[in-house]
């Protein structure tokens, strides 16, 4: 009976640890980007887009939502959620995060001019040569214009990810050692009680 309690303690600890690490990841949402129902959504005024990124040469089929894990070729896909977006011009711009947007053209690394996308999907490929911090800017409509800005990094682990990587192994090791300790102690009690 005691073994079931120890096993339950171990499983609950793992579940709590995993849910805590998932919470940290969800809280990291930037600007107009957020995770909802395992989909990354970009909010632009009253509209929503599904945002997906891939790095075919480094992470194959793995998708990312916000920070780009490594430098290199990056494919970004924006799929419209609302049908109304199909008739509105959309502009996409990626700039270096310098803290100022005074000279937008000088810090722009990718620009897709305003265009109507009747198929409801925008995709582009860009090769990030250097790690760093950037800002994505998506503008929808003409009058009024809705703008969404979302900062992201390329090839840099954010602080929460670094902390998770630093502390995950020791915490899991501690949980395993604790479970083994309780299991062995319980077994010794059972064997001494039967003797």
Buried (B, 14 or more C-beta within 10 A) or exposed (E): EEEEEBEEBBEEBBEEBEEEBEEEBEEBBBBBBBBEEEBBBBBBBEBBBBBBBBBEEBBEEEBBBBBBBBBBBBEBBBBBBEEEBBEBBBBBBBBBBEEEBEEEEEBBEBEBEBEEBEEBEBEEEBEBEEEBBBBBBBBBBEEEBBBBBBBBBBBBEBEEBEEBEEEEEEBBEEBEEBBEEBBEEBEEEEEEEEE
